[in-house]
């Protein structure tokens, strides 16, 4: 499943250009020279000579600053989730506490849950960076039951479109793109759904206006099977695809 997900993500990045672009923001570092608060005092010695000496004052740590240093994590009531009950940058341990269900742990440190997205069964794959923490949540719809339920191309495409509509209610209108992989065959296809299921075209939808979260939806044929993926990414973190998950 992870290899399939990587193939879909790579295809999506190539089509939308979302995964390789930098956020354009850089951390600014403030530097200042070490200074000492010196106060000159004039003193008179026993011989009547005036001497000047410097008194250096050490910076004082206020009680408020001490309390601030002791705060290491927000309390649950102060958290504003980015997706479900999770925040971007969460550790694996924090996610396990906020998410219900037993996750499947992967060799690369990720987690996979069996969940639903807009009422449809899906695998929720969580991606973590060693330094940043949680930076991407991918929903790969479970297509194992499509054949047994007789779900044809139209039903599968309608399912994708219904999820797009639900996401759009919160994040606005997406950038919609249909890419022809086989223009000659797509021209003779009787419907968009048939073209998608046959691998003639792939469809992507991108939501890029939210300051915290970027989203990409994908439906297309991978390994002779129609796959539907929705990928939620931290807007402040950019993970190179060539480095894997």
KOLPADO-354391 format. One record per residue (C-alpha): residue in three letters; chain; x, y, z. Coordinates in Angstrom, 2 decimals. Example, Ala and Ser with C-alpha at 12.3 -4.5 7.8 and 13.67 -1.06 7.14 Angstrom:
<sites>
[site 'ALA' 'A' [12.30 -4.50 7.80]],
[site 'SER' 'A' [13.67 -1.06 7.14]],
</sites>
This chain:
<sites>
[site 'UNK' 'A' [0.00 0.00 0.00]],
[site 'UNK' 'A' [2.86 2.39 0.80]],
[site 'UNK' 'A' [4.46 1.80 -2.62]],
[site 'UNK' 'A' [1.14 2.51 -4.31]],
[site 'UNK' 'A' [0.73 5.67 -2.27]],
[site 'UNK' 'A' [4.21 6.84 -3.25]],
[site 'UNK' 'A' [3.38 6.28 -6.94]],
[site 'UNK' 'A' [0.18 8.32 -6.59]],
[site 'UNK' 'A' [1.91 11.12 -4.69]],
[site 'UNK' 'A' [4.69 11.30 -7.23]],
[site 'UNK' 'A' [2.18 11.50 -10.09]],
[site 'UNK' 'A' [0.20 14.18 -8.26]],
[site 'UNK' 'A' [3.29 16.28 -7.60]],
[site 'UNK' 'A' [4.31 16.13 -11.25]],
[site 'UNK' 'A' [0.82 17.18 -12.38]],
[site 'UNK' 'A' [0.15 19.93 -9.84]],
[site 'UNK' 'A' [3.64 21.05 -8.90]],
[site 'UNK' 'A' [2.51 21.25 -5.26]],
[site 'UNK' 'A' [5.01 18.98 -3.61]],
[site 'UNK' 'A' [8.26 20.52 -4.77]],
[site 'UNK' 'A' [7.54 24.21 -4.28]],
[site 'UNK' 'A' [9.00 25.95 -1.30]],
[site 'UNK' 'A' [6.80 27.92 1.02]],
[site 'UNK' 'A' [8.94 30.95 0.30]],
[site 'UNK' 'A' [9.35 31.85 3.94]],
[site 'UNK' 'A' [12.63 31.79 5.76]],
[site 'UNK' 'A' [13.42 32.08 9.42]],
[site 'UNK' 'A' [14.98 35.38 10.36]],
[site 'UNK' 'A' [17.66 35.24 13.01]],
[site 'UNK' 'A' [18.25 38.24 15.19]],
[site 'UNK' 'A' [21.83 38.77 16.23]],
[site 'UNK' 'A' [23.13 41.30 18.69]],
[site 'UNK' 'A' [26.53 42.04 20.17]],
[site 'UNK' 'A' [27.06 41.16 23.81]],
[site 'UNK' 'A' [26.72 44.29 25.85]],
[site 'UNK' 'A' [27.09 44.92 29.53]],
[site 'UNK' 'A' [25.18 47.39 31.58]],
[site 'UNK' 'A' [28.08 49.31 33.05]],
[site 'UNK' 'A' [27.73 52.20 35.36]],
[site 'UNK' 'A' [30.66 54.37 36.21]],
[site 'UNK' 'A' [31.14 55.38 39.83]],
[site 'UNK' 'A' [33.52 58.02 41.10]],
[site 'UNK' 'A' [35.24 57.24 44.37]],
[site 'UNK' 'A' [37.82 59.11 46.38]],
[site 'UNK' 'A' [40.72 57.12 47.79]],
[site 'UNK' 'A' [42.46 57.75 51.09]],
[site 'UNK' 'A' [45.10 59.77 49.25]],
[site 'UNK' 'A' [42.45 62.03 47.79]],
[site 'UNK' 'A' [42.78 60.67 44.25]],
[site 'UNK' 'A' [39.58 60.18 42.33]],
[site 'UNK' 'A' [39.13 56.75 40.84]],
[site 'UNK' 'A' [36.59 55.54 38.34]],
[site 'UNK' 'A' [35.34 51.99 38.52]],
[site 'UNK' 'A' [32.75 50.10 36.50]],
[site 'UNK' 'A' [29.91 48.19 38.08]],
[site 'UNK' 'A' [28.49 45.51 35.81]],
[site 'UNK' 'A' [24.91 44.49 36.35]],
[site 'UNK' 'A' [23.91 40.92 35.45]],
[site 'UNK' 'A' [20.56 40.57 33.61]],
[site 'UNK' 'A' [17.77 39.56 35.92]],
[site 'UNK' 'A' [15.34 36.75 35.15]],
[site 'UNK' 'A' [11.82 37.69 36.06]],
[site 'UNK' 'A' [9.35 35.29 37.59]],
[site 'UNK' 'A' [7.22 35.44 34.44]],
[site 'UNK' 'A' [10.16 34.42 32.25]],
[site 'UNK' 'A' [10.92 31.48 34.54]],
[site 'UNK' 'A' [7.35 30.26 34.30]],
[site 'UNK' 'A' [7.43 30.61 30.49]],
[site 'UNK' 'A' [10.51 28.40 30.23]],
[site 'UNK' 'A' [8.73 25.67 32.19]],
[site 'UNK' 'A' [5.90 25.47 29.62]],
[site 'UNK' 'A' [6.77 22.66 27.22]],
[site 'UNK' 'A' [3.43 21.74 25.67]],
[site 'UNK' 'A' [0.00 23.23 25.17]],
[site 'UNK' 'A' [-2.83 21.80 27.19]],
[site 'UNK' 'A' [-5.49 19.92 25.16]],
[site 'UNK' 'A' [-8.01 22.72 25.73]],
[site 'UNK' 'A' [-5.68 25.26 24.09]],
[site 'UNK' 'A' [-5.08 23.22 20.93]],
[site 'UNK' 'A' [-6.69 24.27 17.66]],
[site 'UNK' 'A' [-6.57 21.12 15.47]],
[site 'UNK' 'A' [-5.49 21.39 11.85]],
[site 'UNK' 'A' [-7.08 18.07 10.84]],
[site 'UNK' 'A' [-9.27 15.79 12.93]],
[site 'UNK' 'A' [-7.82 16.11 16.47]],
[site 'UNK' 'A' [-4.25 16.58 15.24]],
[site 'UNK' 'A' [-2.02 19.61 14.78]],
[site 'UNK' 'A' [0.83 19.96 12.34]],
[site 'UNK' 'A' [4.09 19.24 14.09]],
[site 'UNK' 'A' [2.56 16.71 16.51]],
[site 'UNK' 'A' [4.79 13.82 17.56]],
[site 'UNK' 'A' [3.87 10.17 17.05]],
[site 'UNK' 'A' [3.13 9.87 20.78]],
[site 'UNK' 'A' [0.79 12.89 20.73]],
[site 'UNK' 'A' [-1.13 11.55 17.73]],
[site 'UNK' 'A' [-1.63 8.18 19.41]],
[site 'UNK' 'A' [-3.23 9.99 22.35]],
[site 'UNK' 'A' [-5.55 12.12 20.23]],
[site 'UNK' 'A' [-6.62 9.50 17.68]],
[site 'UNK' 'A' [-8.84 6.55 18.56]],
[site 'UNK' 'A' [-8.27 3.08 17.16]],
[site 'UNK' 'A' [-5.20 0.89 16.92]],
[site 'UNK' 'A' [-2.72 2.18 14.32]],
[site 'UNK' 'A' [-0.50 0.12 12.07]],
[site 'UNK' 'A' [3.08 1.29 12.54]],
[site 'UNK' 'A' [5.37 1.28 9.51]],
[site 'UNK' 'A' [9.12 0.78 9.27]],
[site 'UNK' 'A' [9.66 4.44 8.42]],
[site 'UNK' 'A' [7.96 5.66 11.59]],
[site 'UNK' 'A' [4.58 6.47 10.06]],
[site 'UNK' 'A' [1.14 5.43 11.25]],
[site 'UNK' 'A' [-1.85 4.03 9.35]],
[site 'UNK' 'A' [-5.45 4.01 10.59]],
[site 'UNK' 'A' [-8.62 2.59 9.09]],
[site 'UNK' 'A' [-11.06 5.51 9.05]],
[site 'UNK' 'A' [-13.73 7.18 6.94]],
[site 'UNK' 'A' [-13.61 10.36 4.90]],
[site 'UNK' 'A' [-17.01 11.89 4.18]],
[site 'UNK' 'A' [-18.59 8.53 4.98]],
[site 'UNK' 'A' [-16.34 6.45 2.71]],
[site 'UNK' 'A' [-13.88 3.86 4.11]],
[site 'UNK' 'A' [-10.25 4.84 3.70]],
[site 'UNK' 'A' [-6.74 4.27 4.96]],
[site 'UNK' 'A' [-5.42 7.34 6.76]],
[site 'UNK' 'A' [-1.63 7.41 6.45]],
[site 'UNK' 'A' [0.25 9.83 8.70]],
[site 'UNK' 'A' [3.70 11.08 7.69]],
[site 'UNK' 'A' [6.23 12.40 10.21]],
[site 'UNK' 'A' [9.53 14.23 9.92]],
[site 'UNK' 'A' [12.16 13.55 12.58]],
[site 'UNK' 'A' [12.57 17.25 13.35]],
[site 'UNK' 'A' [9.21 18.79 12.44]],
[site 'UNK' 'A' [6.73 16.06 13.39]],
[site 'UNK' 'A' [3.42 15.44 11.59]],
[site 'UNK' 'A' [3.50 17.16 8.20]],
[site 'UNK' 'A' [1.11 15.19 5.96]],
[site 'UNK' 'A' [-2.10 13.17 6.27]],
[site 'UNK' 'A' [-3.12 11.08 3.27]],
[site 'UNK' 'A' [-6.48 9.41 2.75]],
[site 'UNK' 'A' [-6.32 6.50 0.32]],
[site 'UNK' 'A' [-9.85 5.30 -0.34]],
[site 'UNK' 'A' [-10.35 1.59 0.10]],
[site 'UNK' 'A' [-11.11 0.27 -3.38]],
[site 'UNK' 'A' [-11.03 -3.41 -2.42]],
[site 'UNK' 'A' [-14.80 -3.60 -2.21]],
[site 'UNK' 'A' [-15.54 -1.72 -5.44]],
[site 'UNK' 'A' [-15.54 -4.81 -7.62]],
[site 'UNK' 'A' [-17.62 -6.91 -5.25]],
[site 'UNK' 'A' [-20.16 -4.09 -4.90]],
[site 'UNK' 'A' [-20.30 -3.59 -8.64]],
[site 'UNK' 'A' [-19.05 -0.02 -8.41]],
[site 'UNK' 'A' [-18.54 1.12 -11.98]],
[site 'UNK' 'A' [-16.49 4.07 -13.26]],
[site 'UNK' 'A' [-19.35 6.53 -12.80]],
[site 'UNK' 'A' [-19.92 5.57 -9.16]],
[site 'UNK' 'A' [-16.20 5.83 -8.36]],
[site 'UNK' 'A' [-15.93 9.27 -10.00]],
[site 'UNK' 'A' [-19.10 10.49 -8.28]],
[site 'UNK' 'A' [-17.61 9.41 -4.96]],
[site 'UNK' 'A' [-14.50 11.48 -5.65]],
[site 'UNK' 'A' [-16.59 14.49 -6.69]],
[site 'UNK' 'A' [-18.74 14.27 -3.56]],
[site 'UNK' 'A' [-15.63 14.43 -1.35]],
[site 'UNK' 'A' [-14.33 17.39 -3.37]],
[site 'UNK' 'A' [-17.62 19.19 -2.72]],
[site 'UNK' 'A' [-17.40 18.53 1.03]],
[site 'UNK' 'A' [-13.81 19.82 1.24]],
[site 'UNK' 'A' [-14.77 22.86 -0.84]],
[site 'UNK' 'A' [-17.41 23.83 1.71]],
[site 'UNK' 'A' [-14.60 24.59 4.17]],
[site 'UNK' 'A' [-11.61 25.43 1.97]],
[site 'UNK' 'A' [-13.24 27.10 -1.04]],
[site 'UNK' 'A' [-13.20 26.30 -4.75]],
[site 'UNK' 'A' [-10.20 24.20 -5.82]],
[site 'UNK' 'A' [-8.02 24.43 -8.89]],
[site 'UNK' 'A' [-9.40 21.64 -11.09]],
[site 'UNK' 'A' [-7.15 19.94 -13.62]],
[site 'UNK' 'A' [-7.75 17.07 -16.05]],
[site 'UNK' 'A' [-4.58 15.74 -17.64]],
[site 'UNK' 'A' [-4.76 13.51 -20.71]],
[site 'UNK' 'A' [-2.25 10.68 -20.56]],
[site 'UNK' 'A' [-3.51 9.17 -23.80]],
[site 'UNK' 'A' [-5.17 11.97 -25.81]],
[site 'UNK' 'A' [-5.99 9.76 -28.78]],
[site 'UNK' 'A' [-7.94 7.25 -26.70]],
[site 'UNK' 'A' [-9.50 9.92 -24.49]],
[site 'UNK' 'A' [-10.94 11.58 -27.56]],
[site 'UNK' 'A' [-12.98 8.49 -28.39]],
[site 'UNK' 'A' [-14.04 7.75 -24.82]],
[site 'UNK' 'A' [-17.75 8.09 -24.18]],
[site 'UNK' 'A' [-17.38 9.73 -20.73]],
[site 'UNK' 'A' [-14.90 11.26 -18.29]],
[site 'UNK' 'A' [-15.54 8.39 -15.89]],
[site 'UNK' 'A' [-14.60 5.85 -18.55]],
[site 'UNK' 'A' [-11.46 7.81 -19.46]],
[site 'UNK' 'A' [-10.37 7.85 -15.81]],
[site 'UNK' 'A' [-11.03 4.15 -15.25]],
[site 'UNK' 'A' [-9.21 3.27 -18.47]],
[site 'UNK' 'A' [-6.16 5.34 -17.59]],
[site 'UNK' 'A' [-6.62 7.86 -20.39]],
[site 'UNK' 'A' [-6.83 10.85 -18.04]],
[site 'UNK' 'A' [-6.19 11.70 -14.38]],
[site 'UNK' 'A' [-8.00 14.34 -12.38]],
[site 'UNK' 'A' [-6.53 16.52 -9.63]],
[site 'UNK' 'A' [-8.02 19.24 -7.44]],
[site 'UNK' 'A' [-5.87 21.58 -5.36]],
[site 'UNK' 'A' [-6.75 23.87 -2.47]],
[site 'UNK' 'A' [-3.88 26.31 -1.82]],
[site 'UNK' 'A' [-5.41 29.37 -0.14]],
[site 'UNK' 'A' [-5.43 28.18 3.47]],
[site 'UNK' 'A' [-2.52 29.50 5.54]],
[site 'UNK' 'A' [-2.16 26.31 7.58]],
[site 'UNK' 'A' [-3.14 23.47 5.25]],
[site 'UNK' 'A' [-2.71 22.67 1.58]],
[site 'UNK' 'A' [-4.81 19.90 0.01]],
[site 'UNK' 'A' [-4.59 17.85 -3.18]],
[site 'UNK' 'A' [-7.19 15.39 -4.46]],
[site 'UNK' 'A' [-6.33 12.75 -7.06]],
[site 'UNK' 'A' [-8.23 10.10 -9.01]],
[site 'UNK' 'A' [-6.62 8.01 -11.71]],
[site 'UNK' 'A' [-5.37 4.58 -12.66]],
[site 'UNK' 'A' [-2.29 3.24 -10.91]],
[site 'UNK' 'A' [-1.23 -0.41 -11.34]],
[site 'UNK' 'A' [-4.35 -1.12 -13.45]],
[site 'UNK' 'A' [-6.63 0.03 -10.63]],
[site 'UNK' 'A' [-8.51 3.29 -10.15]],
[site 'UNK' 'A' [-7.21 4.98 -7.01]],
[site 'UNK' 'A' [-8.62 7.92 -5.11]],
[site 'UNK' 'A' [-6.37 9.94 -2.81]],
[site 'UNK' 'A' [-6.76 13.11 -0.75]],
[site 'UNK' 'A' [-3.60 14.54 0.73]],
[site 'UNK' 'A' [-3.57 17.20 3.48]],
[site 'UNK' 'A' [-0.19 18.94 3.95]],
[site 'UNK' 'A' [1.25 21.42 6.42]],
[site 'UNK' 'A' [1.58 24.72 4.57]],
[site 'UNK' 'A' [4.72 25.66 6.51]],
[site 'UNK' 'A' [6.63 22.46 5.79]],
[site 'UNK' 'A' [7.99 21.21 2.47]],
[site 'UNK' 'A' [9.03 17.55 2.26]],
[site 'UNK' 'A' [10.98 16.64 -0.90]],
[site 'UNK' 'A' [9.30 13.71 -2.59]],
[site 'UNK' 'A' [12.61 12.18 -3.61]],
[site 'UNK' 'A' [13.36 11.59 0.07]],
[site 'UNK' 'A' [10.31 9.37 0.46]],
[site 'UNK' 'A' [7.79 9.68 3.25]],
</sites>
